[in-house]
Amino acid sequence: MDTAAAALPVFVPLLLLSPWSPLGSAQGQFSAGGCTFDDGPGACDYHQDLYDDFEWVHVSAQEPHYLPPEMPQGSYMIVDSSDHDPGEKARLQLPTMKENDTHCIDFSYLLYSQKGLNPGTLNILVRVNKGPLANPIWNVTGFTGRDWLRAELAVSTFWPNEYQVIFEAEVSGGRSGYIAIDDIQVLSYPCDKSPHFLRLGDVEVNAGQNATFQCIATGRDAVHNKLWLQRRNGEDIPVAQTKNINHRRFAASFRLQEVTKTDQDLYRCVTQSERGSGVSNFAQLIVREPPRPIAPPQLLGVGPTYLLIQLNANSIIGDGPIILKEVEYRMTSGSWTETHAVNAPTYKLWHLDPDTEYEIRVLLTRPGEGGTGLPGPPLITRTKCAEPMRTPKTLKIAEIQARRIAVDWESLGYNITRCHTFNVTICYHYFRGHNESKADCLDMDPKAPQHVVNHLPPYTNVSLKMILTNPEGRKESEETIIQTDEDVPGPVPVNSLQGTSFENKIFLNWKEPLDPNGIITQYEVSYSSIRSFDPAVPVAGPPQTVSNLWNSTHHVFMHLHPGTTYQFFIRASTVKGFGPATAINVTTNISAPTLPDYEGVDASLNETATTITVLLRPAQAKGAPISAYQIVVEELHPHRTKREAGAMECYQVPVTYQNALSGGSPYYFAAELPPGNLPEPAPFTVGDNRTYQGFWNPPLAPRKGYNIYFQAMSSVEKETKTQCVRIATKAAATEEPEVIPDPAKQTDRVVKIAGISAGILVFILLLLVVILIVKKSKLAKKRKDVMGNTRQEMTHMVNAMDRSYADQSTLHAEDPLSITFMDQHNFSPRLPNDPLVPTAVLVPITGRKNVYHGDNNSFFAISYL
């Protein structure tokens, strides 16, 4: 048989008496609450627990049962473990006992299994004042045999408390066997073999202190006795000390360390000896919370050396009564603390340091050990500053650079500043050229031994002084003047850079940097070509550098390539080195193309009465690619000064043949050729009666002399350069040709015929208006006939005009823009808006004249004799 006491780690076993039949007579007098279960538990006012897992079963001697034959005979309560799951519990509740007396409860029990297995555990619980069940004060577990065993329990109750004994059966994991109880007796006198406790008194302590319960029991203490203090929620506290008071009594002490409000509860003593088990009444542990103010002290006044506060001790957290008030204060940065007892609502703290932060709390005390509560919420405040003691000493210059000055001064301690929150300020001012000045003050780190003034202008006199301030005063040092060091100069102003371009040189001038930052010693200009209009010019070369003295702000760069963009970087220098460079791009002018030397060379290949064929040779580009070639024809006059081919000025203004006639120009452009049409020397016929790029090349007049000029033109970005050379001269013919008329005379006749044609047209229009007014209907019919005849006549005349007029040169077949004179509608395609004028006069064999009029889109003919 295994028994254990009802402690939390282990249960102490009760004393098991010798086998005793439940039907045997009891000794002494019975009290209410006992039961033999002959008539079931209800007859004894026993109740099944409503919140357990299953019920105890009543076995009656008068009724058959299913139990094995070796089970005891008679009436009793039993639990079959095989019918339930492990851990399930059944509870049987005895009547509540209220008598203010000592009781002894004994009972019979057995735990049996046919295979000798563990059927479960029998627990005895004692609930006081309908409170929680707490832990069992006695239990037994395992196989005990098929015979009844007895145990007793000593219980002491004291008015107005009540208690209730509960028998609990718990199924084990084996789920085999039976747990039974019978013959429960409640005796009104103390147990003979179990000790009884005297009344256990309440204990009151302040929170944080140790609480001690002392339990006194009747009986003798023994070495194997088990004693523990049981809390109502089930926690068990081991005994701290036991001692025998006399041969009939012993005392046990139980100590709870540093109790808090969470430890406040009901506690009772439980003992277990070889003679039995006993349980005392519940006593209360009362934990008082030492008082603590809710609010911090209130600040009423402040000065450099004092603080006036109000305690605010009326509202507290914790328990009273309050028997002492104290003020505790300290520097927030210090470790010392002072406490002053206070017997008034306000208190003034004296002899404090200026501008020092203090933490002030209030302490309250109640009776009992540990009755002083925690300090209340702190009042953290600061005393006022006092005026600085003296002026800072003169500044010491530690380092001078171009844009910064490092300053040293004495360490400013609390004995000088009289304030922990003082400010150190360096004020400076300076003057520069162009009436520029600046003044500023900088807040410095007071704890740093050296202070730096940054962002100063180089090579400038700067005035410095130090200012010490706190909320109560201000002290200034004497002024010190220091000149900053030189620095590299600033950039040359971009808007001062000016470049003047020539064909093979650039003139560049600039101004001194706006911020010289010292004395300028020299200028350095590096330049290189970055692009060129002429593809033949190399642009990926190394840069070249030119140095000028400090007083030279211009330079001429020679031997440059025409039509090339050069990038210049110019920077100034002081003794500290060169400053940043300023860039400018300047492009040289392009040069006129170079034509082959025609001096002493006759370029004429063939000559007729109205044409001359010359050999054109390509020019060489210089700074820009060739844009066009031009053939210029100049008429020779006897009284006009002859142009020199070597030193001549080229013909810059293009003049068509028609404009030359009407404007009296001595020259006209006979052709304009794209550079791609002349990759190598090729012949060209002047006077071939074709149009080249809008310029008509009319037949030459036989009786006139002409100079033929060859021009090459380069043009880029609004810049045009032209080179020309006279390549041939055609002399006037001495005999008039038989077929081809003089173009100048032919043009005069065309003009006269055009005037006559215009007059005839006006007359016809007036006549038509008169006819329309007289005979409207007949006029309409005649108009249709006239228009039909006119169209037929135009068709015949246009077909008759399709013929060639002049010989073609080698270039004619290659130029897609060249057309014959008759294919072109008028003499000048550049004048599409010219008014309708006669454009050609043909003299056919019949002697009839046909005058053709036309614009860009149509022709009509008027024929007259």
Summary of the structure (lengths in Angstrom):
residues: 865
radius of gyration: 67.5
end to end distance: 165.8
largest distance: 187.3
contacts: 2711
relative contact order: 0.06
helix: 10%
strand: 40%
